[in-house]
Structures are given as structure tokens and as C-alpha cells.
Amino acid sequence: MNNRRTFIKKSLAGALGVTAIPSFGFSILKEKPKGEDQIIGHGEFTYRPHPEWGALDSSKTPVNNCHEMVLDSKGRLIMITDETKNNIIIYDRSGKLLTTWGTTFPGGHGLTLAKEGGEDFLFICDTTLSTVTKSTIDGKVLLELAHPKKLGIYTEAMVYKPTESAIAPNGDIYVADGYGSQFIIQYNNKGGYIRHFGGRGNKDEEFDTAHGVAVDLRDSKNPTLVITSRGHNSFKRFTLDGKYLSTIFLPGAFVCRPVFQGENIYAGVCWSRLRYLNQTDNSGFVTILDKNDKVISNPGGTAPNYLNGELQLMVQAVPLFKHCHDVCIDDDKNIYVCQWNAGKTYPIKLERCKNK
């Protein structure tokens, strides 16, 4: 046990560039003050935080949890919150409020952008109502997917709380039941049931909090699904028809959904492992992977460190974030971070540093 503690302390000290770490337990390391005078991240992916970027008048435009954000074809940033005074908040890139809509999603959680015939659409997952709804950008409801109990694939005793959706190139819809029974349910573009797979467990093809799902189109000839298994600190890769392929293990990172931009995967880390290596409240960071699914930067976290090809424990290094729930990437590769359970605060912008 003493050898294990020494190894962990040395690994973290090397990653952080510090000489001492508290014995056995970890505390959040306050390397730099919170605010815009610090640079976070690693390698070519470093950022200047702007904590006040999306701040609004909370008496007029309140938020509860800033759950997720997407970028539409007009360059607008569309965010979902579970505050029913304004479920959808739309910003421009400067952080200016453009418009709001929505009062009917008390558990507004997942927000996915889909394109059909040159037009943008939204898919909204509500974990309180247990619904997945397709709408226009301005909120006109077009489709609601059938509940798995109505489809006969869940028993009455099974819980369904959908957290995320993803849309395949052929229009198929994948729904992650991340707060319920941990299945991925596949529908066609009209809402017809095709199959479901996964479920709760510790096998490779099973999940522990299937919080997010996304379609990986980086290899256009071989699209795959990348699905979060947050309790396993991992993403799991599947074929589009639900066959398990591989696991991307991210030790220490309780990741939310994978977000693809260019050749990279970005994700918010909702909790970090800190004191006693447990899931620690009021922690988190952002993680970035390259085209080979290797972590290359952890803004707000320790530098990624590989030993003999295996990624070592990653933890929060700077107390900037509380529960990073989602990230959105703009065309200049700036990151917008949405947080859960963070005191009803608005999104934080991470401005990409221009490397010389």
C-alpha cells in the first residue's frame, strides 16, 4: 500500500510540476488565481479563461444548470438549461444574449443539433419528463420519440431517463438512457424502433452512466458510435448496429458526452478524483483527445502522462470549474464550458491561445 501511495504521489507531482502532494489524500491545487490572467491546458491546446463571458441578468434570464450547448449553422451558441423560465438561451459569440424560448422542459438536459436539407433542428432530452423531442431552432415541436415501455422493450419496473441523443448520417436516432437503465435505443428518422443494446453492468458492452452518445465521422468510410460510461471513466466505441469495439479509458475523469471538432474529441469532466481518489464534489476539468484517441490536453487538469502506453491518473489542477457538464467548440477552436450544480452560473469561455 505504501508503494502504491508513493507511486501515485510521484506520478501526480510529475504531471503537475510540483514537488509535494499531501500524503494519501489530494486537495485541489491552487497554482494560479481564478480569472482571466491564467493560461490553462497543455501543448498546442492552451486557453485563457473568460469566466464572465456568458453572464446575464439572472432576474430576467435565469439559469439553473447549464447542461449543454451546440453551435448552429449561423454561428449562434444555443444552450439548454433546466430553468423553465427560459429553457433555451441563444448567444452570439461575444456572449451577447440574442433570444430565449422554452418553458416546458423541467429536466432539460441533452441538446443535439441535426441538419436535414440544409436546415438545423434540435433534439432535446428531458430527464424529468423522460422524453426526447425534435424541434425547429425556434422551438416548434416536430416529433417525440416513443417511450421504451410503450415499445415493449422495458418492463414496468425499469427506469427511463434519457440524457443524450445522436443522429447518424442516414438519419437514425440514438438515445442514451444515461440516468435510467443504461441502454442505447436506436430509432429511424421517423421515430420507428430499430434496436437497443448495452444496459447496466461492468462488461465491455455495458455501461455505468451512459451519459452521452455521439457519432464519430472522422473516418467517413467507417462511422462509429462513441458512448460515455462515466462511472467507468471511459468512452466506449460501438458499430452503428450496436456491436462493441473498444474502450478509451480515461482514469480519474468522470466524462460527459464526447464532442467532435475536426480531428479531436473534447469533453467536459464532471468530477475529478481528488482526496482519497474518490469522486470529488466541486471539481472537474476539460479533456481533449487527438485523432488516435490519445489525451493531449486537460485544461484545468493535470497534464496527460502515458507510461508504457497507458494513460495515468488525471485530476483537477486549478479550481476554476465545478462539474463541467458539456463543451461547445467554435470555428476558431475556442471552448465554451457549461457547468452543472455550479451555483446557477453561466457558461465560461476558454479562448484558444495562438501558438507561435
C-alpha positions as CSV (number, residue, x, y, z in Angstrom):
1,M,0.0,0.0,0.0
2,N,2.8,2.4,0.8
3,N,4.5,1.7,-2.5
4,R,1.2,2.4,-4.3
5,R,0.8,5.8,-2.4
6,T,4.4,6.7,-3.3
7,F,3.8,5.9,-7.0
8,I,0.6,8.0,-7.2
9,K,2.3,10.9,-5.4
10,K,5.3,10.8,-7.8
11,S,3.0,10.4,-10.9
12,L,0.9,13.4,-9.9
13,A,3.9,15.5,-8.9
14,G,5.5,14.9,-12.3
15,A,2.3,15.8,-14.1
16,L,1.8,19.0,-12.2
17,G,5.4,20.1,-11.9
18,V,5.2,20.4,-8.2
19,T,7.4,18.9,-5.5
20,A,4.9,17.8,-2.9
21,I,1.4,16.4,-2.7
22,P,-0.4,15.8,0.6
23,S,0.1,12.3,1.9
24,F,-2.5,9.8,0.9
25,G,-5.3,12.3,0.1
26,F,-5.3,15.0,-2.6
27,S,-6.5,18.6,-2.3
28,I,-7.3,20.9,-5.2
29,L,-4.1,22.7,-6.1
30,K,-4.3,26.5,-6.2
31,E,-1.5,27.1,-8.7
32,K,-2.9,30.4,-10.0
33,P,-5.7,32.7,-9.1
34,K,-9.1,32.3,-10.6
35,G,-9.7,34.6,-13.6
36,E,-8.5,35.8,-16.9
37,D,-4.8,36.2,-16.0
38,Q,-4.1,32.5,-16.2
39,I,-3.4,30.1,-19.0
40,I,-4.6,26.5,-18.8
41,G,-4.2,23.5,-20.9
42,H,-1.2,21.7,-22.5
43,G,0.8,21.5,-25.7
44,E,-0.9,23.3,-28.6
45,F,-4.2,23.3,-26.8
46,T,-3.9,26.1,-24.2
47,Y,-6.6,28.6,-23.3
48,R,-7.3,31.9,-21.5
49,P,-10.4,31.6,-19.4
50,H,-13.2,34.2,-19.5
51,P,-15.4,33.3,-16.6
52,E,-17.8,36.3,-17.2
53,W,-18.3,35.6,-20.9
54,G,-21.9,34.4,-20.8
55,A,-23.1,36.2,-17.7
56,L,-26.7,37.6,-18.0
57,D,-29.2,39.4,-15.7
58,S,-30.4,36.5,-13.6
59,S,-33.6,38.3,-12.7
60,K,-34.6,38.3,-16.4
61,T,-32.7,35.3,-17.9
62,P,-32.0,32.9,-15.1
63,V,-30.3,29.5,-15.3
64,N,-30.4,26.5,-13.0
65,N,-27.9,24.0,-14.5
66,C,-26.2,25.0,-17.8
67,H,-26.4,21.5,-19.2
68,E,-25.4,21.5,-22.9
69,M,-24.6,23.8,-25.8
70,V,-24.4,23.5,-29.6
71,L,-23.2,25.8,-32.4
72,D,-25.7,26.2,-35.3
73,S,-25.0,26.9,-38.9
74,K,-25.4,30.7,-38.3
75,G,-22.6,30.7,-35.7
76,R,-25.0,31.1,-32.8
77,L,-24.4,29.3,-29.5
78,I,-27.6,27.5,-28.3
79,M,-27.7,26.3,-24.7
80,I,-30.2,24.3,-22.7
81,T,-30.9,24.7,-19.0
82,D,-33.5,23.1,-16.7
83,E,-34.8,26.5,-15.8
84,T,-38.4,26.7,-17.2
85,K,-38.4,30.5,-17.5
86,N,-36.1,30.1,-20.4
87,N,-35.1,26.5,-21.3
88,I,-33.2,27.6,-24.4
89,I,-30.8,30.5,-24.3
90,I,-29.1,31.7,-27.6
91,Y,-25.9,33.7,-27.5
92,D,-23.7,35.2,-30.2
93,R,-20.0,34.5,-29.9
94,S,-19.4,37.7,-27.9
95,G,-21.6,36.4,-25.2
96,K,-24.5,38.7,-26.0
97,L,-28.0,37.4,-25.5
98,L,-29.9,37.0,-28.8
99,T,-33.1,35.3,-27.7
100,T,-34.7,32.7,-25.4
101,W,-37.6,30.3,-25.6
102,G,-39.0,27.2,-23.8
103,T,-40.9,26.8,-20.6
104,T,-41.9,23.1,-20.8
105,F,-38.6,21.2,-20.1
106,P,-38.2,20.9,-16.3
107,G,-35.4,18.4,-16.8
108,G,-33.9,19.9,-19.9
109,H,-30.6,18.0,-20.2
110,G,-29.4,16.8,-23.6
111,L,-29.2,19.1,-26.7
112,T,-28.1,17.8,-30.1
113,L,-28.0,19.7,-33.4
114,A,-29.0,17.9,-36.5
115,K,-29.1,19.1,-40.1
116,E,-31.6,18.0,-42.7
117,G,-31.9,19.5,-46.2
118,G,-29.7,22.4,-45.2
119,E,-31.9,23.3,-42.1
120,D,-30.9,23.0,-38.4
121,F,-33.0,21.0,-35.9
122,L,-32.7,20.3,-32.2
123,F,-33.1,17.1,-30.2
124,I,-33.9,17.8,-26.6
125,C,-33.7,15.1,-23.8
126,D,-35.6,15.8,-20.6
127,T,-34.7,13.6,-17.7
128,T,-37.7,14.7,-15.6
129,L,-40.3,14.1,-18.3
130,S,-38.4,11.1,-19.7
131,T,-38.9,12.5,-23.3
132,V,-36.8,13.0,-26.4
133,T,-38.2,15.8,-28.6
134,K,-37.3,17.0,-32.0
135,S,-37.9,20.7,-32.7
136,T,-37.0,23.6,-35.0
137,I,-34.4,26.0,-33.9
138,D,-37.1,28.3,-32.6
139,G,-39.0,25.7,-30.7
140,K,-41.7,24.2,-32.9
141,V,-42.1,20.5,-31.9
142,L,-41.9,18.1,-34.8
143,L,-41.5,14.7,-33.2
144,E,-41.5,13.0,-29.8
145,L,-39.9,9.5,-29.6
146,A,-41.8,6.7,-28.1
147,H,-41.1,5.7,-24.5
148,P,-39.4,2.3,-24.3
149,K,-42.2,0.9,-22.1
150,K,-44.7,1.7,-24.9
151,L,-42.4,0.0,-27.3
152,G,-42.4,-3.1,-25.1
153,I,-38.7,-3.2,-24.6
154,Y,-38.7,-2.0,-21.0
155,T,-40.7,-3.6,-18.2
156,E,-42.8,-1.5,-15.9
157,A,-40.1,-1.8,-13.2
158,M,-37.4,-0.3,-15.4
159,V,-36.4,3.4,-15.2
160,Y,-36.1,5.6,-18.3
161,K,-34.3,8.9,-18.0
162,P,-32.8,9.9,-21.4
163,T,-29.7,12.1,-21.2
164,E,-28.4,12.4,-24.7
165,S,-29.1,11.7,-28.4
166,A,-27.1,11.5,-31.6
167,I,-28.0,11.4,-35.2
168,A,-26.4,9.1,-37.8
169,P,-25.7,10.2,-41.4
170,N,-28.8,8.2,-42.6
171,G,-31.0,10.0,-40.0
172,D,-31.1,7.2,-37.4
173,I,-31.5,8.5,-33.9
174,Y,-29.6,7.0,-30.9
175,V,-30.8,7.8,-27.4
176,A,-28.6,7.2,-24.3
177,D,-30.7,6.3,-21.2
178,G,-27.9,7.6,-19.0
179,Y,-29.8,8.2,-15.8
180,G,-32.1,5.2,-16.2
181,S,-31.5,1.6,-17.3
182,Q,-28.3,2.3,-19.3
183,F,-29.4,1.2,-22.7
184,I,-28.8,2.8,-26.0
185,I,-32.0,2.8,-28.1
186,Q,-31.9,3.2,-31.8
187,Y,-34.8,4.7,-33.9
188,N,-35.1,5.5,-37.5
189,N,-35.6,9.1,-38.7
190,K,-39.4,8.8,-38.3
191,G,-39.1,7.6,-34.7
192,G,-39.6,3.9,-35.5
193,Y,-37.8,1.5,-33.1
194,I,-34.9,-0.5,-34.5
195,R,-32.9,-2.0,-31.6
196,H,-31.4,-1.4,-28.2
197,F,-28.2,-2.5,-26.7
198,G,-25.9,-2.1,-23.6
199,G,-27.6,-2.0,-20.2
200,R,-26.1,-1.5,-16.7
201,G,-23.1,-3.6,-15.8
202,N,-19.3,-3.9,-15.9
203,K,-18.9,-5.9,-19.1
204,D,-17.2,-4.2,-22.0
205,E,-20.5,-3.9,-23.8
206,E,-22.3,-2.5,-20.7
207,F,-22.4,0.9,-19.1
208,D,-22.2,2.7,-15.8
209,T,-23.9,6.1,-16.5
210,A,-24.2,6.1,-20.3
211,H,-24.4,9.9,-20.1
212,G,-23.5,10.8,-23.7
213,V,-23.5,9.4,-27.2
214,A,-22.1,10.8,-30.5
215,V,-21.4,9.6,-34.0
216,D,-17.7,9.6,-34.9
217,L,-17.4,10.6,-38.6
218,R,-13.7,11.2,-38.7
219,D,-13.3,8.1,-40.8
220,S,-16.0,8.8,-43.3
221,K,-15.9,5.2,-44.6
222,N,-16.3,3.7,-41.1
223,P,-18.6,5.8,-38.9
224,T,-18.9,4.5,-35.3
225,L,-20.7,5.4,-32.1
226,V,-18.7,6.8,-29.1
227,I,-20.7,6.4,-25.9
228,T,-19.9,7.7,-22.4
229,S,-19.6,5.3,-19.5
230,R,-19.0,7.9,-16.9
231,G,-18.7,5.7,-13.8
232,H,-16.1,3.6,-15.7
233,N,-14.1,6.8,-16.6
234,S,-14.3,5.9,-20.2
235,F,-15.7,6.2,-23.7
236,K,-16.8,3.0,-25.4
237,R,-16.8,2.6,-29.1
238,F,-19.5,0.6,-31.0
239,T,-20.6,0.0,-34.5
240,L,-23.7,1.7,-35.7
241,D,-25.7,-1.5,-35.2
242,G,-24.6,-1.8,-31.6
243,K,-21.6,-4.1,-31.6
244,Y,-18.9,-3.3,-29.0
245,L,-15.5,-2.5,-30.5
246,S,-13.2,-0.9,-27.9
247,T,-12.8,1.3,-24.8
248,I,-11.0,4.6,-24.3
249,F,-10.0,4.6,-20.7
250,L,-9.7,8.0,-19.1
251,P,-8.6,7.3,-15.5
252,G,-9.7,9.9,-13.0
253,A,-12.1,11.6,-15.4
254,F,-15.8,11.3,-15.0
255,V,-16.5,12.4,-18.5
256,C,-19.7,13.7,-20.0
257,R,-20.6,13.4,-23.8
258,P,-17.9,13.3,-26.5
259,V,-17.9,16.3,-28.7
260,F,-16.1,16.1,-32.1
261,Q,-14.5,19.0,-33.8
262,G,-12.0,18.4,-36.6
263,E,-9.8,15.5,-35.7
264,N,-10.3,16.0,-32.0
265,I,-12.6,14.8,-29.3
266,Y,-13.5,17.3,-26.5
267,A,-15.4,16.5,-23.3
268,G,-16.3,18.1,-20.0
269,V,-15.2,16.2,-16.9
270,C,-18.0,16.4,-14.4
271,W,-16.0,15.2,-11.4
272,S,-12.3,14.7,-10.7
273,R,-10.8,12.1,-8.4
274,L,-9.0,14.0,-5.7
275,R,-9.0,13.3,-1.9
276,Y,-8.6,9.6,-1.3
277,L,-9.0,9.1,-5.1
278,N,-12.8,9.4,-4.7
279,Q,-15.3,11.2,-6.9
280,T,-14.9,14.8,-5.5
281,D,-17.6,17.4,-5.4
282,N,-17.0,20.9,-6.9
283,S,-14.2,19.6,-9.2
284,G,-13.7,19.0,-12.9
285,F,-11.8,20.0,-16.0
286,V,-11.9,19.7,-19.8
287,T,-10.2,16.9,-21.6
288,I,-9.1,16.8,-25.3
289,L,-8.1,13.8,-27.3
290,D,-6.3,13.6,-30.7
291,K,-7.3,11.6,-33.8
292,N,-5.8,8.4,-32.3
293,D,-7.9,8.8,-29.1
294,K,-4.9,9.8,-27.1
295,V,-5.4,12.6,-24.5
296,I,-3.2,15.6,-25.4
297,S,-4.5,18.4,-23.1
298,N,-6.5,18.8,-19.9
299,P,-7.5,22.5,-19.5
300,G,-8.0,22.9,-15.7
301,G,-6.5,19.5,-15.1
302,T,-3.1,17.8,-14.8
303,A,-1.0,17.2,-17.9
304,P,-1.7,13.8,-19.6
305,N,1.0,11.3,-18.8
306,Y,1.4,8.0,-20.6
307,L,3.7,5.2,-19.1
308,N,4.3,2.2,-21.3
309,G,1.4,3.3,-23.5
310,E,-1.1,3.6,-20.6
311,L,-2.7,6.8,-19.5
312,Q,-2.0,7.7,-15.9
313,L,-4.4,9.2,-13.4
314,M,-5.7,12.7,-14.3
315,V,-7.1,15.1,-11.7
316,Q,-8.1,18.7,-11.4
317,A,-5.2,21.1,-11.1
318,V,-6.8,24.5,-11.0
319,P,-10.0,25.3,-9.1
320,L,-11.7,27.1,-12.0
321,F,-14.5,24.6,-12.8
322,K,-17.3,23.0,-10.8
323,H,-18.8,20.0,-12.7
324,C,-18.0,20.6,-16.4
325,H,-21.2,19.1,-18.0
326,D,-20.6,19.9,-21.7
327,V,-18.3,21.8,-24.1
328,C,-19.0,23.5,-27.4
329,I,-16.3,24.4,-29.8
330,D,-16.5,27.3,-32.3
331,D,-14.8,27.7,-35.6
332,D,-11.7,29.3,-34.0
333,K,-11.5,26.3,-31.6
334,N,-12.5,28.3,-28.6
335,I,-14.3,26.2,-26.0
336,Y,-17.5,27.2,-24.2
337,V,-17.9,25.2,-20.9
338,C,-21.4,24.5,-19.4
339,Q,-21.5,23.5,-15.8
340,W,-23.9,21.5,-13.6
341,N,-24.5,22.3,-9.9
342,A,-22.2,25.4,-10.1
343,G,-24.3,28.0,-8.2
344,K,-26.5,28.8,-11.2
345,T,-23.6,30.4,-13.0
346,Y,-23.4,31.0,-16.8
347,P,-21.0,29.3,-19.3
348,I,-17.3,30.0,-19.2
349,K,-15.4,30.8,-22.5
350,L,-11.9,29.3,-23.0
351,E,-10.2,31.5,-25.6
352,R,-7.7,29.4,-27.6
353,C,-4.1,30.7,-27.3
354,K,-2.4,31.3,-30.6
355,N,0.8,29.3,-30.6
356,K,3.8,30.8,-32.2
